[in-house]
Amino acid sequence: MAQPTAIRYPKGYQFFDANGNPLALGTLTYQAAGGSALLDTYSEATGTTPNTNPLVLNGSGRVPSDIYLGSSSAYKETLRAASGATVSPWPADDIPAATGVAGLSTDLDLTRTANNAALNITTGSGVTLGGATTALAGLMSAADKAKVNNLTGVYVACASGVVIKNNVISPGTKIDVTTGPTMMTDDAGNGARSSSATGTIDLSVSGAATGNCLDAGTVGASSWYHVFQITNGSTVAFLASTSATAPTLPSGYTKFVRLGAMPTDGSSVLYRTLQRGRNARYIITGSTNTATFPAFTSNAGSWVAQPVRGVSAPPTAEAVTIRIAPLYSSGQIQIAPNAAYTPGSRANPAAPGAYGNGASYGFIFVNFDTDIVLESDSFYLYGTNTANLAELIGWRDVSNVIS
């Protein structure tokens, strides 16, 4: 018997795991709200043909049929990976049941083409449209279809599966970028989604109509270039800019998302770096401008500020990874996010560091890494001998990247 139904997911709706990958062969299970009894969903609007329960997603993480909720009871919905593990933030409980009048689907027939739809009304429906009107054409115009595809509304820019690295052939001037599912937005919060993208930014090219270049001007020395993914609604490209918030977009491109940043040296040549997600590292490469890490040292015997944001880490860095390299058998070195830590001591509040006294105890040096969440544009270094080094090996960016 027909019953009121409410669409939950259309056929082809896609689910993703926490890493932004399609949830291949995952499952959707429907139960009565607050309980464990299975509760049917339906593959059509009349609510007469139940879906399998659990419903298995296809190899692309898409639902194989429409999912309509019935009217008998509220639902609990659980999304699981193929392994059986529940995907966060599921389960979703107390999903309202459908309400309305049963049987309308026998009186109202919706036919669709690529950009249009016709609503045909038959005798007995009790519905009139403009008196004698029996069909309504153009429910989905080309403009409306574009709005659906380009997600008009308030959306947050974000990206997953991000990898930013030097191009193998031209590492000094070109940046290779890869992304997974990404949402790009304009200033009004309108969004456009990309399932995945790859491209190469050529810093020797500026202002190209199709992007994949520097947004304006020429590449500069000792500068940070922010990497963006951009779109004009149909084409996706990448862009580099000295601005972290307002790149100069090619004509027709209105939506973007910031992914990360790469630096140049004093000769306007890119340093070798690799970013995965929000975490980036300098890639040590012999006989290049990245043969060593940016290094800091001091023999002041007191805390000394070491500027890093906009210097050896991007202006958008929220944390840096510092390697302490105690190379001297009679000296001390410590690092901290501010100068309120106890210097030259293990007393609380202690800062990461290394101590050596070869004359009294002998000395074995051990290099180790520690993360400093930046409280300002600098971290603080305490040292008693310039042979002890603090090396900046990487950073974590404040970007729109979620993985």
ABEGO torsion letter per residue (X at the ends): XBBBBBBABBBGBBBBBAAGBBBBGBBBBBBBBGBABBBBBBABAAGABBBBOBBBBBAAGBBABBBBBBAABBBBBBBBBAAGBBBOAOBBBGBBBBBEBBGAAAABBBBBBAABBBBBBBBGAGBBBGEABABBBGABBAAAAAAAAAGBEBBBBBBBGBBBBBBAABAAABBBBBBBBBBBBBAAGBBBBBABBBBBBBAABBGBAAEGBBABEBBBBGBBBBBBBBBAGABBBBBBBABAABBBBBBGBABBBBAEBBBBBAAGBBBBBBBBEABBBBBBBBGBAAABBBBBBBAAGBBBBBBABGBABBAABABBBBBBBBABABBBBBBBABAABBBGBABOBBBBBBBBBAAAAEBBBBBBBBBBBBABABBBBBBABAABBBBBABBBBBBABAX
